[in-house]
Each structure stands twice: as C-alpha cells, then as structure tokens.
C-alpha cells in the first residue's frame, strides 16, 4: 500500500474516531450497534451482549438522513411513543428508514439473535446515520459516506493523494 494511501486512511480513521468519541460521549445503549456501508446499501446490526442483560431492549431503529437534517430527525425520534410509527413521523424529512428483511422498521434483538436493519438505493454522498433503542437516553449519530466517492462538499475520497475542494494536494 502506498504511503499516501496509508496516510489518507489513517487521517480518515482518526477523524471518524474523534467524531464518534465526541458524538457518543455519555451515551449508553442497551444494544451494541455496528454499521456497514456497501456501495449505496447501508446496514445496521443491533446485538444484545451478556453485559446488556440488565437493561431490556424494547426495540431499535436506524435512519439515514441528509447532512444538516440529523438534528431534526433526532428530535423526532426522541419524542416517539411507538417506534413502529417512525416512517410516518419522518415522512417528508428526506430520510431513509432502514428495515428488517420482513419490512419492519423496528429491530427487536435478543441475546442469541442479533437483528439487522438495511436499506438499498441511498443517494451518493455524506449522510448521517441515526440509531436509537427505546431504552437509550438519546439517539446516536454517525457520519457515513455512501456510494460514489464524490461527497457534497466537493472533496474526493480516493485511493490516491488527498484532495480538498480548493484543489490543494497535501501528499
């Protein structure tokens, strides 16, 4: 692997790590959450671990929102009484609600069975992934890059030199 490629990936990993540390500070979840982006498909898996047995999981949801819309989505999710209504509550919010393979927007993970929510056809770009379990105090937001490497700020995620929108080349 070339030095520039390694430096680019290390910088991206550090930035993402710092964002998650700050964004999720003080947030405890009743389920462990992992996400995967494959092209224009996004998947989120909720898993209950042995240490999570003291807090039952009443249901979890995941939403992909356009950048700048995540705060509004978080406000809507925090105020939901029934997580099953998430699609109705977020209609018109330029979001995609992830679903199970049976079409439900709510994941109900148990100790022996993690549950995955997913969606295909997410628009290219940088988005916010919001996850929430009913027993959590607040939803958690992560930044994800979906599809084509060109993001909405004009920078390019590439395997070559790191480029920014001003056209400067750092490597």
C-alpha positions in Angstrom: 0.0 0.0 0.0 1.4 3.4 -0.9 2.4 5.9 1.7 -0.2 8.5 0.6 -2.9 5.9 0.6 -2.0 4.8 4.1 -1.8 8.4 5.4 -5.2 9.2 3.9 -6.8 6.2 5.5 -5.1 6.9 8.9 -6.3 10.5 8.8 -9.9 9.4 7.9 -9.9 6.8 10.7 -8.7 9.3 13.3 -11.2 11.9 12.2 -14.1 9.3 12.4 -12.9 8.1 15.7 -12.7 11.6 17.2 -16.2 12.3 15.9 -17.7 9.2 17.4 -16.0 9.8 20.7 -17.4 13.3 21.0 -20.8 12.5 19.4 -21.4 9.5 21.6 -19.9 10.8 24.9 -22.0 9.8 27.8 -24.4 7.6 25.7 -25.0 4.1 26.9 -27.0 1.8 24.8 -28.9 -1.4 25.7 -27.6 -2.9 22.5 -24.3 -3.0 20.7 -24.6 -1.3 17.3 -22.5 -1.9 14.2 -23.0 -0.5 10.7 -21.8 -1.4 7.2 -21.9 0.6 4.0 -21.5 -1.3 0.7 -22.0 1.0 -2.3 -25.4 2.5 -1.9 -26.6 0.0 0.7 -26.5 0.7 4.4 -27.0 -2.0 7.1 -27.1 -1.6 10.9 -27.0 -4.6 13.3 -28.2 -4.4 16.8 -26.9 -7.1 19.2 -27.6 -7.7 22.9 -24.5 -8.8 24.8 -24.1 -10.5 28.1 -23.3 -7.2 29.8 -26.5 -5.7 28.4 -28.8 -8.1 30.2 -29.6 -5.6 33.0 -31.4 -3.3 30.5 -34.0 -4.9 28.3 -34.1 -3.8 24.7 -37.7 -2.7 23.7 -36.9 -2.0 20.1 -34.3 -0.2 18.0 -34.5 1.9 14.8 -32.0 3.3 12.3 -32.4 6.2 9.9 -30.1 7.6 7.2 -30.6 11.4 6.9 -29.2 14.1 4.7 -26.4 16.1 6.3 -28.0 19.0 8.1 -31.2 17.2 8.8 -30.0 14.8 11.5 -30.8 17.2 14.4 -34.4 17.3 13.3 -34.5 13.5 12.9 -33.1 13.1 16.4 -35.7 15.4 17.8 -38.5 13.4 16.1 -37.1 10.0 17.3 -36.6 11.2 20.9 -40.3 12.1 21.0 -41.7 8.9 19.5 -44.0 6.9 21.7 -44.3 4.0 19.3 -41.1 3.2 17.3 -43.3 1.4 14.7 -44.6 4.9 13.6 -41.1 6.1 12.6 -41.8 6.0 8.9 -45.0 8.2 9.3 -43.3 10.6 11.6 -40.3 11.1 9.3 -42.2 11.3 6.0 -41.1 14.3 4.1 -37.9 14.7 6.1 -35.6 13.5 3.3 -34.7 10.4 5.2 -34.5 6.7 4.6 -35.7 4.4 7.4 -33.8 1.1 7.5 -35.9 -2.1 7.7 -35.6 -5.8 8.6 -35.8 -8.4 5.9 -39.6 -8.7 6.8 -40.1 -5.0 6.3 -40.4 -3.9 9.9 -38.7 -0.6 10.8 -38.1 -1.9 14.4 -35.4 -4.3 15.3 -36.0 -6.5 18.4 -32.7 -8.1 19.2 -32.4 -10.8 21.9 -29.4 -12.4 23.5 -29.0 -15.2 20.9 -30.2 -13.3 17.8 -28.9 -10.0 16.6 -31.2 -8.1 14.2 -30.1 -6.2 11.1 -31.9 -3.3 9.5 -30.9 -2.2 6.0 -31.8 -0.1 3.0 -30.6 0.0 -0.6 -30.5 2.9 -3.1 -29.3 5.5 -0.7 -28.2 8.6 -2.6 -24.4 9.1 -3.1 -22.8 11.4 -0.6 -22.1 12.1 3.0 -25.0 11.3 5.3 -25.9 11.0 9.0 -26.8 7.6 10.3 -29.0 7.9 13.4 -29.6 4.8 15.6 -31.8 4.6 18.7 -33.0 1.9 21.0 -36.1 2.7 23.2 -34.2 2.2 26.4 -31.5 4.7 25.3 -31.4 8.2 26.7 -30.7 9.8 23.3 -30.2 8.7 19.7 -26.6 8.3 18.4 -25.5 9.9 15.2 -22.6 8.7 13.0 -21.3 10.2 9.7 -21.2 7.8 6.8 -20.1 8.1 3.1 -22.4 6.3 0.7 -21.9 5.3 -2.9 -19.7 7.3 -5.2 -16.6 8.8 -3.6 -17.5 12.4 -4.5 -19.2 14.0 -1.5 -21.4 17.0 -1.2 -18.5 19.4 -0.2 -16.6 18.7 -3.3 -13.8 16.8 -1.8 -12.9 13.4 -3.1 -12.2 10.2 -1.1 -9.7 8.4 -3.2 -7.0 5.8 -3.1 -4.5 8.4 -4.3 -3.5 11.8 -2.9 -5.9 13.5 -0.6 -7.6 16.4 -2.4 -9.8 19.1 -1.0 -12.3 21.4 -2.7 -9.7 24.2 -3.1 -7.6 21.8 -5.2 -4.7 21.7 -2.9 -2.8 18.4 -2.8 -1.4 17.6 0.7 0.5 14.5 -0.4 
